[in-house]
C-alpha cells in the first residue's frame, strides 16, 4: 500500500507506526494529545504521537527507519514530508500517581492502535491541568468528555486520590449542561 505521508490522517499515522512496532516485537500504548485527536474526531489536532514502551530506543530505530523516520532528538523521530512526528515517553504509562491498567484497542485498515481509554484520556489531560495548571489540557479533557462515554465516577475517584477535588469540581461544573442532557452518556457522578 502506497502511503501519502503529506496527507495522512493522525489516526492512520498512529495505526501505521504502532503496527510496525508491534510486528517488530515492540509493544506500545498511545497517550497524550493524539488520544484527544482520535477521541474528538480532530476537534483538537495533535502534531505528534506519544508512545510509551519499555523497549529501548535502540530497538525502535531500525523499525522506524523502515518507514523512513529518522531520530532527531533522544526520543523524537520525524520523516520528511510528514506533518507528524513520533515521541517516546518514558515508562511506565501513568495517570498522575496511578499506573494505566485499562487499554482501548482500535483496529484500522493500517493496523491496530493500543491507546488510553476515553476515561483515562480525560484523566491524562486533567493531570496536566491539575499539576501544571495547563488550561489547554483542561479544554481537551472537556472535549473528550463531551464527545465520548466516560466514567465520571472513576474520574472523580482518581481526582480525589490526586488531591484535586476542587479542580475536579470545576471540570464537573463545566460539563454540567452536556452531562444533564446525556451527551456524555455517563452514570450520575456525585459532587460532594
GROMACS elastic network, one bead per residue, 0.5 to 0.9 nm:
[ bonds ]
;  ai    aj funct       b0    kb
    3     6     6  0.87794   500
    3     7     6  0.88024   500
    3     8     6  0.74339   500
    4     7     6  0.57819   500
    4     8     6  0.60451   500
    4    82     6  0.85722   500
    5     8     6  0.52700   500
    5     9     6  0.88962   500
    5    13     6  0.85140   500
    5    79     6  0.84934   500
    5    80     6  0.85626   500
    5    81     6  0.62239   500
    5    83     6  0.76618   500
    6    80     6  0.88575   500
    6    81     6  0.53429   500
    6    83     6  0.63368   500
    7    82     6  0.77297   500
    7    83     6  0.79154   500
    8    11     6  0.84242   500
    8    12     6  0.65644   500
    8    13     6  0.63089   500
    8    82     6  0.78198   500
    8    83     6  0.82353   500
    8    84     6  0.89787   500
    9    12     6  0.53174   500
    9    13     6  0.61092   500
    9    14     6  0.86866   500
   10    14     6  0.60707   500
   10    15     6  0.85186   500
   10    34     6  0.73761   500
   10    37     6  0.77432   500
   10    38     6  0.77449   500
   10    42     6  0.86014   500
   10    45     6  0.83907   500
   10    46     6  0.78136   500
   10    47     6  0.79109   500
   10    48     6  0.81098   500
   10    49     6  0.82121   500
   10    84     6  0.75275   500
   11    14     6  0.51706   500
   11    15     6  0.61992   500
   11    16     6  0.86276   500
   11    34     6  0.79639   500
   11    35     6  0.89509   500
   11    37     6  0.80832   500
   11    38     6  0.62249   500
   11   108     6  0.85363   500
   11   113     6  0.85000   500
   12    15     6  0.50014   500
   12    16     6  0.60128   500
   12    17     6  0.85673   500
   12   108     6  0.74094   500
   12   109     6  0.80791   500
   12   110     6  0.64560   500
   12   111     6  0.83290   500
   13    16     6  0.51720   500
   13    17     6  0.61949   500
   13    18     6  0.83923   500
   13    49     6  0.84899   500
   13    84     6  0.79517   500
   13   110     6  0.84629   500
   14    17     6  0.53684   500
   14    18     6  0.58578   500
   14    19     6  0.83266   500
   14    30     6  0.80137   500
   14    34     6  0.81094   500
   14    48     6  0.88749   500
   14    49     6  0.65643   500
   14    86     6  0.88495   500
   14   111     6  0.89156   500
   14   112     6  0.85850   500
   14   113     6  0.66752   500
   15    18     6  0.51295   500
   15    19     6  0.58378   500
   15    20     6  0.84058   500
   15   106     6  0.84440   500
   15   107     6  0.79993   500
   15   108     6  0.67957   500
   15   109     6  0.83588   500
   15   110     6  0.57527   500
   15   111     6  0.51203   500
   15   112     6  0.53791   500
   15   113     6  0.51202   500
   15   114     6  0.87059   500
   16    19     6  0.52829   500
   16    20     6  0.61512   500
   16    21     6  0.86904   500
   16   110     6  0.53685   500
   16   111     6  0.59960   500
   16   112     6  0.79368   500
   16   113     6  0.84934   500
   17    20     6  0.51650   500
   17    21     6  0.62594   500
   17    22     6  0.85708   500
   17    64     6  0.75370   500
   17    67     6  0.81238   500
   17    86     6  0.84487   500
   17   111     6  0.86257   500
   17   113     6  0.88618   500
   18    21     6  0.52319   500
   18    22     6  0.60428   500
   18    23     6  0.85944   500
   18    26     6  0.86175   500
   18    27     6  0.80764   500
   18    28     6  0.69033   500
   18    29     6  0.83357   500
   18    30     6  0.83654   500
   18    51     6  0.85052   500
   18   111     6  0.74272   500
   18   112     6  0.68865   500
   18   113     6  0.59953   500
   18   114     6  0.77607   500
   19    23     6  0.60118   500
   19    24     6  0.84500   500
   19   110     6  0.74605   500
   19   111     6  0.51269   500
   19   112     6  0.59549   500
   19   113     6  0.72474   500
   20    23     6  0.52661   500
   20    24     6  0.63220   500
   20    25     6  0.88914   500
   20    26     6  0.85701   500
   20    63     6  0.68108   500
   20    64     6  0.76647   500
   20    66     6  0.88879   500
   20    67     6  0.83523   500
   20   111     6  0.82926   500
   21    25     6  0.63991   500
   21    27     6  0.68591   500
   21    28     6  0.77384   500
   21    60     6  0.70687   500
   21    63     6  0.63919   500
   21    64     6  0.76383   500
   22    25     6  0.50724   500
   22    27     6  0.53890   500
   22    28     6  0.74452   500
   22   112     6  0.89302   500
   23    26     6  0.72641   500
   23    27     6  0.88573   500
   24    27     6  0.87350   500
   24    59     6  0.89700   500
   24    60     6  0.83725   500
   24    63     6  0.67583   500
   26    53     6  0.73434   500
   26    54     6  0.82450   500
   26    55     6  0.62690   500
   26    59     6  0.80394   500
   26    60     6  0.74389   500
   27    52     6  0.85404   500
   27    53     6  0.61917   500
   27    54     6  0.78129   500
   27    55     6  0.76726   500
   27   114     6  0.87062   500
   28    51     6  0.59058   500
   28    52     6  0.54485   500
   28    54     6  0.79447   500
   28    55     6  0.85897   500
   28   113     6  0.86370   500
   28   114     6  0.68631   500
   28   115     6  0.82826   500
   29    50     6  0.83492   500
   29    51     6  0.55216   500
   29    52     6  0.53244   500
   29    53     6  0.68415   500
   29    93     6  0.76964   500
   29   103     6  0.79070   500
   29   113     6  0.76502   500
   29   114     6  0.50891   500
   29   116     6  0.71195   500
   30    34     6  0.74432   500
   30    35     6  0.68548   500
   30    49     6  0.69296   500
   30    50     6  0.58263   500
   30    52     6  0.65689   500
   30   113     6  0.72666   500
   30   114     6  0.61349   500
   30   116     6  0.64472   500
   31    34     6  0.68160   500
   31    35     6  0.59163   500
   31    36     6  0.87541   500
   31    49     6  0.75744   500
   31    50     6  0.55361   500
   31    51     6  0.61436   500
   31    52     6  0.72468   500
   31    89     6  0.87369   500
   31    93     6  0.79727   500
   31   115     6  0.62137   500
   31   116     6  0.59634   500
   31   121     6  0.73509   500
   31   124     6  0.79212   500
   32    35     6  0.57692   500
   32    36     6  0.70059   500
   32    46     6  0.88285   500
   32    49     6  0.74983   500
   32    50     6  0.59937   500
   32    51     6  0.84466   500
   32   116     6  0.86087   500
   32   121     6  0.73208   500
   32   124     6  0.69448   500
   32   125     6  0.74159   500
   33    37     6  0.63292   500
   33    38     6  0.87255   500
   33    44     6  0.81202   500
   33    45     6  0.77107   500
   33    46     6  0.54054   500
   33    47     6  0.82227   500
   33    48     6  0.76797   500
   33    49     6  0.73495   500
   33    50     6  0.76683   500
   33   121     6  0.87633   500
   33   125     6  0.82456   500
   33   137     6  0.87720   500
   33   140     6  0.82989   500
   34    38     6  0.62219   500
   34    39     6  0.85610   500
   34    44     6  0.87937   500
   34    45     6  0.75226   500
   34    46     6  0.53540   500
   34    47     6  0.76510   500
   34    48     6  0.66289   500
   34    49     6  0.54358   500
   34    50     6  0.71484   500
   35    38     6  0.51191   500
   35    39     6  0.60098   500
   35    40     6  0.83918   500
   35    46     6  0.86201   500
   35    49     6  0.83745   500
   35    50     6  0.89774   500
   35   115     6  0.70525   500
   35   116     6  0.70018   500
   35   117     6  0.85749   500
   35   118     6  0.80524   500
   35   121     6  0.66303   500
   36    39     6  0.51766   500
   36    40     6  0.58835   500
   36    41     6  0.82219   500
   36    42     6  0.77605   500
   36    43     6  0.84786   500
   36    44     6  0.65544   500
   36    45     6  0.78457   500
   36    46     6  0.77649   500
   36   118     6  0.84607   500
   36   121     6  0.70083   500
   36   122     6  0.84237   500
   36   125     6  0.85796   500
   36   140     6  0.65881   500
   36   141     6  0.79336   500
   36   143     6  0.79951   500
   36   144     6  0.64893   500
   37    40     6  0.53247   500
   37    41     6  0.58123   500
   37    43     6  0.66222   500
   37    44     6  0.51553   500
   37    45     6  0.52595   500
   37    46     6  0.60905   500
   37   144     6  0.89216   500
   38    41     6  0.52018   500
   38    42     6  0.62569   500
   38    43     6  0.89061   500
   38    44     6  0.86330   500
   38    45     6  0.87332   500
   39    42     6  0.76951   500
   39    43     6  0.88582   500
   39   118     6  0.68587   500
   39   121     6  0.86972   500
   39   143     6  0.85691   500
   39   144     6  0.60664   500
   39   147     6  0.73809   500
   39   148     6  0.70815   500
   40    43     6  0.53298   500
   40    44     6  0.66049   500
   40    45     6  0.89544   500
   40   140     6  0.87462   500
   40   143     6  0.64751   500
   40   144     6  0.57903   500
   40   146     6  0.86164   500
   40   147     6  0.62488   500
   40   148     6  0.79458   500
   41    44     6  0.77177   500
   41    45     6  0.87780   500
   41   147     6  0.88296   500
   42    45     6  0.52163   500
   42    46     6  0.81807   500
   43   143     6  0.78223   500
   44   140     6  0.71832   500
   44   143     6  0.81158   500
   46    49     6  0.76228   500
   46    84     6  0.82245   500
   47    83     6  0.67770   500
   47    85     6  0.68272   500
   48    83     6  0.82985   500
   48    86     6  0.56366   500
   48    87     6  0.69420   500
   49    84     6  0.74439   500
   49    85     6  0.65521   500
   49    86     6  0.51213   500
   49    87     6  0.60823   500
   49    88     6  0.83011   500
   50    85     6  0.88920   500
   50    86     6  0.63276   500
   50    88     6  0.56932   500
   50    89     6  0.62419   500
   51    86     6  0.75246   500
   51    87     6  0.62862   500
   51    89     6  0.58298   500
   51    90     6  0.86733   500
   51   115     6  0.88247   500
   52    55     6  0.88688   500
   52    87     6  0.87280   500
   52    88     6  0.58177   500
   52    90     6  0.61883   500
   52    91     6  0.56664   500
   52    92     6  0.70264   500
   52    93     6  0.61079   500
   53    56     6  0.79533   500
   53    88     6  0.72986   500
   53    89     6  0.74329   500
   53    90     6  0.72222   500
   53    91     6  0.60236   500
   53    92     6  0.75809   500
   53    93     6  0.81570   500
   54    90     6  0.77871   500
   54    91     6  0.60132   500
   54    92     6  0.74904   500
   55    58     6  0.82462   500
   55    59     6  0.65683   500
   55    60     6  0.74941   500
   56    59     6  0.53082   500
   56    60     6  0.68739   500
   57    60     6  0.52616   500
   57    61     6  0.63485   500
   57    74     6  0.81045   500
   57    75     6  0.68575   500
   57    88     6  0.80529   500
   58    61     6  0.54643   500
   58    62     6  0.77992   500
   59    62     6  0.67357   500
   59    63     6  0.75602   500
   60    63     6  0.52599   500
   60    64     6  0.61251   500
   60    65     6  0.84420   500
   61    64     6  0.53873   500
   61    65     6  0.59895   500
   61    66     6  0.87411   500
   61    69     6  0.82723   500
   61    70     6  0.76117   500
   61    71     6  0.72852   500
   61    77     6  0.87303   500
   62    65     6  0.50264   500
   62    66     6  0.64049   500
   63    66     6  0.53867   500
   63    67     6  0.71984   500
   63    69     6  0.88200   500
   64    67     6  0.52023   500
   64    68     6  0.65376   500
   64    69     6  0.52585   500
   64    70     6  0.72816   500
   64    71     6  0.88428   500
   64    77     6  0.80080   500
   65    70     6  0.60477   500
   65    71     6  0.86119   500
   66    69     6  0.73347   500
   67    79     6  0.83150   500
   68    78     6  0.82780   500
   68    79     6  0.58923   500
   68    80     6  0.80624   500
   69    77     6  0.58350   500
   69    78     6  0.51401   500
   69    80     6  0.78913   500
   69    85     6  0.85505   500
   69    86     6  0.87137   500
   70    76     6  0.83598   500
   70    77     6  0.52548   500
   70    78     6  0.55886   500
   70    79     6  0.63158   500
   70    80     6  0.89423   500
   71    74     6  0.72046   500
   71    75     6  0.71868   500
   71    76     6  0.58256   500
   71    78     6  0.66833   500
   72    75     6  0.76849   500
   72    76     6  0.55119   500
   72    77     6  0.55062   500
   72    78     6  0.67561   500
   73    76     6  0.50261   500
   73    77     6  0.72345   500
   74    77     6  0.86668   500
   74    88     6  0.89215   500
   75    86     6  0.80540   500
   75    87     6  0.56322   500
   75    88     6  0.52450   500
   75    89     6  0.76090   500
   76    85     6  0.70344   500
   76    86     6  0.56834   500
   76    88     6  0.66875   500
   77    85     6  0.57154   500
   77    86     6  0.50368   500
   77    87     6  0.64699   500
   77    88     6  0.87212   500
   78    82     6  0.74415   500
   78    83     6  0.87095   500
   78    84     6  0.71325   500
   78    86     6  0.64244   500
   78    87     6  0.89641   500
   79    82     6  0.55348   500
   79    83     6  0.83168   500
   79    84     6  0.80446   500
   79    85     6  0.71651   500
   80    83     6  0.83900   500
   82    85     6  0.75192   500
   88    91     6  0.89295   500
   89    92     6  0.85851   500
   89    93     6  0.83084   500
   90    93     6  0.78530   500
   91    94     6  0.79629   500
   92    99     6  0.70475   500
   92   100     6  0.80992   500
   93    98     6  0.88095   500
   93    99     6  0.60122   500
   93   100     6  0.55472   500
   93   101     6  0.87458   500
   94    97     6  0.66538   500
   94    98     6  0.55082   500
   94   100     6  0.50477   500
   94   101     6  0.87317   500
   94   124     6  0.81739   500
   95    98     6  0.52676   500
   95    99     6  0.60945   500
   95   100     6  0.64102   500
   95   120     6  0.73779   500
   95   121     6  0.87419   500
   95   123     6  0.64015   500
   95   124     6  0.54499   500
   95   125     6  0.89477   500
   95   127     6  0.67511   500
   95   158     6  0.89075   500
   96    99     6  0.80095   500
   96   123     6  0.81670   500
   96   124     6  0.74594   500
   96   127     6  0.57536   500
   96   128     6  0.85864   500
   96   131     6  0.84848   500
   96   158     6  0.89042   500
   96   162     6  0.70272   500
   97   161     6  0.85871   500
   97   162     6  0.71501   500
   98   101     6  0.88097   500
   98   158     6  0.83926   500
   98   162     6  0.89374   500
  100   103     6  0.77626   500
  100   116     6  0.78257   500
  100   120     6  0.77165   500
  102   115     6  0.89582   500
  102   116     6  0.71565   500
  102   117     6  0.67431   500
  102   120     6  0.80670   500
  103   114     6  0.64280   500
  103   115     6  0.56620   500
  103   116     6  0.52064   500
  103   117     6  0.55296   500
  103   120     6  0.86633   500
  104   113     6  0.79592   500
  104   114     6  0.57743   500
  104   115     6  0.52322   500
  104   116     6  0.58126   500
  104   117     6  0.50129   500
  104   118     6  0.81416   500
  105   112     6  0.65678   500
  105   113     6  0.55670   500
  105   115     6  0.63258   500
  105   116     6  0.86544   500
  105   117     6  0.86417   500
  106   111     6  0.84281   500
  106   112     6  0.54507   500
  106   113     6  0.51271   500
  106   114     6  0.65810   500
  106   115     6  0.79013   500
  107   110     6  0.80466   500
  107   111     6  0.59287   500
  107   113     6  0.64735   500
  107   114     6  0.88738   500
  108   111     6  0.51832   500
  108   112     6  0.57655   500
  108   113     6  0.78439   500
  109   112     6  0.81972   500
  115   121     6  0.88059   500
  116   119     6  0.78729   500
  116   120     6  0.56387   500
  116   121     6  0.56431   500
  116   124     6  0.87228   500
  117   120     6  0.50919   500
  117   121     6  0.59772   500
  117   122     6  0.85996   500
  117   150     6  0.86449   500
  118   122     6  0.62979   500
  118   123     6  0.87293   500
  118   144     6  0.69044   500
  118   145     6  0.78283   500
  118   148     6  0.67759   500
  118   149     6  0.73782   500
  118   150     6  0.61077   500
  118   151     6  0.87234   500
  119   122     6  0.51919   500
  119   123     6  0.64522   500
  119   124     6  0.87286   500
  119   144     6  0.84156   500
  119   145     6  0.79153   500
  119   148     6  0.85899   500
  119   149     6  0.78699   500
  119   151     6  0.59294   500
  119   152     6  0.77307   500
  119   154     6  0.78575   500
  119   155     6  0.70509   500
  120   124     6  0.60128   500
  120   125     6  0.86112   500
  120   150     6  0.86197   500
  120   155     6  0.80600   500
  121   125     6  0.62708   500
  121   126     6  0.84877   500
  121   141     6  0.74197   500
  121   144     6  0.76993   500
  122   125     6  0.52641   500
  122   126     6  0.60534   500
  122   127     6  0.85247   500
  122   138     6  0.87840   500
  122   140     6  0.77533   500
  122   142     6  0.76621   500
  122   143     6  0.88729   500
  122   144     6  0.64457   500
  122   145     6  0.69499   500
  122   150     6  0.82103   500
  122   155     6  0.77152   500
  123   127     6  0.59414   500
  123   128     6  0.87773   500
  123   141     6  0.74830   500
  123   155     6  0.63800   500
  123   158     6  0.77906   500
  123   159     6  0.80281   500
  124   127     6  0.51712   500
  124   128     6  0.68488   500
  124   129     6  0.89953   500
  124   137     6  0.86090   500
  124   141     6  0.81241   500
  125   128     6  0.53776   500
  125   129     6  0.65259   500
  125   130     6  0.87289   500
  125   134     6  0.88645   500
  125   136     6  0.87099   500
  125   138     6  0.63402   500
  125   139     6  0.85383   500
  125   140     6  0.65504   500
  125   141     6  0.54004   500
  126   130     6  0.58209   500
  126   131     6  0.83609   500
  126   134     6  0.86809   500
  126   137     6  0.64316   500
  126   138     6  0.58318   500
  126   140     6  0.85316   500
  126   141     6  0.62070   500
  126   159     6  0.84914   500
  126   167     6  0.88593   500
  126   168     6  0.82792   500
  126   171     6  0.86037   500
  127   130     6  0.50149   500
  127   131     6  0.58839   500
  127   132     6  0.78716   500
  127   133     6  0.89524   500
  127   137     6  0.83346   500
  127   138     6  0.89052   500
  127   159     6  0.85767   500
  127   162     6  0.85816   500
  128   131     6  0.54350   500
  128   132     6  0.53094   500
  128   133     6  0.66273   500
  128   134     6  0.58322   500
  128   135     6  0.86236   500
  128   136     6  0.89879   500
  128   137     6  0.60952   500
  128   138     6  0.77851   500
  129   132     6  0.55780   500
  129   135     6  0.61674   500
  129   136     6  0.78840   500
  129   137     6  0.56632   500
  129   138     6  0.54647   500
  129   167     6  0.84812   500
  130   133     6  0.55862   500
  130   134     6  0.76274   500
  130   138     6  0.85901   500
  130   159     6  0.87854   500
  130   162     6  0.86017   500
  130   164     6  0.66782   500
  130   167     6  0.67864   500
  130   168     6  0.85226   500
  131   134     6  0.80500   500
  131   164     6  0.89790   500
  132   135     6  0.89670   500
  133   137     6  0.85376   500
  133   138     6  0.84843   500
  134   137     6  0.55061   500
  134   138     6  0.66556   500
  135   139     6  0.63742   500
  135   140     6  0.87088   500
  136   139     6  0.51494   500
  136   140     6  0.62774   500
  136   141     6  0.87620   500
  137   141     6  0.62237   500
  137   142     6  0.86642   500
  138   141     6  0.51580   500
  138   142     6  0.63794   500
  138   143     6  0.87759   500
  138   171     6  0.76299   500
  139   142     6  0.50550   500
  139   143     6  0.62303   500
  139   144     6  0.87659   500
  140   143     6  0.50164   500
  140   144     6  0.62938   500
  140   145     6  0.86610   500
  141   144     6  0.52607   500
  141   145     6  0.62556   500
  141   146     6  0.86242   500
  141   171     6  0.83628   500
  142   145     6  0.51315   500
  142   146     6  0.60415   500
  142   147     6  0.86976   500
  142   171     6  0.72863   500
  142   174     6  0.76191   500
  142   175     6  0.68643   500
  143   146     6  0.51304   500
  143   147     6  0.63310   500
  143   148     6  0.85737   500
  144   147     6  0.53911   500
  144   148     6  0.58945   500
  144   149     6  0.86401   500
  144   150     6  0.84110   500
  145   148     6  0.54166   500
  145   149     6  0.68157   500
  145   150     6  0.62546   500
  145   152     6  0.87560   500
  145   175     6  0.77014   500
  145   178     6  0.89163   500
  145   179     6  0.88240   500
  145   183     6  0.85936   500
  145   184     6  0.59802   500
  146   149     6  0.81010   500
  146   175     6  0.73245   500
  146   178     6  0.65301   500
  146   179     6  0.78838   500
  146   183     6  0.62503   500
  146   184     6  0.54528   500
  147   183     6  0.70592   500
  147   184     6  0.63992   500
  148   183     6  0.79403   500
  148   184     6  0.57016   500
  148   185     6  0.76050   500
  149   183     6  0.80675   500
  149   185     6  0.51743   500
  149   186     6  0.60364   500
  150   153     6  0.88587   500
  150   154     6  0.86136   500
  150   155     6  0.84110   500
  150   184     6  0.66589   500
  150   185     6  0.73914   500
  150   186     6  0.60977   500
  150   187     6  0.88678   500
  151   154     6  0.54038   500
  151   155     6  0.64748   500
  151   156     6  0.87870   500
  151   185     6  0.89185   500
  151   186     6  0.60302   500
  151   187     6  0.71454   500
  151   189     6  0.85200   500
  152   156     6  0.60121   500
  152   157     6  0.84905   500
  152   172     6  0.84555   500
  152   186     6  0.66705   500
  152   187     6  0.72399   500
  152   188     6  0.76494   500
  152   189     6  0.57823   500
  152   190     6  0.88525   500
  153   156     6  0.50790   500
  153   157     6  0.61486   500
  153   158     6  0.85994   500
  153   186     6  0.86928   500
  153   187     6  0.75750   500
  153   188     6  0.75699   500
  153   189     6  0.51092   500
  153   190     6  0.73981   500
  154   158     6  0.60466   500
  154   159     6  0.84014   500
  154   189     6  0.88457   500
  155   158     6  0.51716   500
  155   159     6  0.59925   500
  155   160     6  0.86204   500
  155   168     6  0.81977   500
  156   159     6  0.50188   500
  156   160     6  0.62180   500
  156   161     6  0.86345   500
  156   165     6  0.74811   500
  156   168     6  0.66712   500
  156   169     6  0.85732   500
  156   172     6  0.87387   500
  156   189     6  0.76318   500
  156   190     6  0.81822   500
  156   191     6  0.84657   500
  157   160     6  0.52820   500
  157   161     6  0.63149   500
  157   162     6  0.87480   500
  157   165     6  0.88947   500
  158   162     6  0.62236   500
  158   163     6  0.87102   500
  158   164     6  0.86957   500
  159   162     6  0.50068   500
  159   163     6  0.63313   500
  159   164     6  0.51275   500
  159   165     6  0.57840   500
  159   166     6  0.89233   500
  159   167     6  0.81973   500
  159   168     6  0.61799   500
  160   164     6  0.54789   500
  160   165     6  0.50029   500
  160   166     6  0.87768   500
  160   168     6  0.80491   500
  161   164     6  0.75007   500
  161   165     6  0.84771   500
  162   165     6  0.80489   500
  163   166     6  0.84641   500
  164   167     6  0.54215   500
  164   168     6  0.61061   500
  164   169     6  0.87418   500
  165   169     6  0.62762   500
  165   170     6  0.88730   500
  166   169     6  0.51949   500
  166   170     6  0.66650   500
  166   171     6  0.89828   500
  167   170     6  0.50514   500
  167   171     6  0.64871   500
  167   172     6  0.86920   500
  168   171     6  0.50135   500
  168   172     6  0.60741   500
  168   173     6  0.85537   500
  169   173     6  0.59403   500
  169   174     6  0.83726   500
  169   191     6  0.67994   500
  170   173     6  0.52600   500
  170   174     6  0.61966   500
  170   175     6  0.87867   500
  171   174     6  0.51114   500
  171   175     6  0.64177   500
  171   176     6  0.87652   500
  172   175     6  0.51657   500
  172   176     6  0.62616   500
  172   179     6  0.85912   500
  172   189     6  0.87713   500
  172   191     6  0.77903   500
  173   177     6  0.82056   500
  173   191     6  0.89725   500
  174   177     6  0.75532   500
  174   178     6  0.84728   500
  175   178     6  0.54161   500
  175   179     6  0.55808   500
  175   180     6  0.83531   500
  175   184     6  0.87557   500
  176   180     6  0.59632   500
  176   181     6  0.85636   500
  177   180     6  0.53288   500
  177   181     6  0.63850   500
  177   182     6  0.88409   500
  177   183     6  0.89341   500
  178   181     6  0.52911   500
  178   182     6  0.63968   500
  178   183     6  0.53922   500
  178   184     6  0.67695   500
  179   182     6  0.52369   500
  179   183     6  0.59443   500
  179   184     6  0.57354   500
  179   185     6  0.75291   500
  179   186     6  0.75907   500
  179   188     6  0.86897   500
  180   183     6  0.77208   500
  180   184     6  0.87233   500
  181   184     6  0.82261   500
  181   185     6  0.87556   500
  182   185     6  0.50313   500
  182   186     6  0.72409   500
  183   186     6  0.83164   500
  186   189     6  0.80893   500
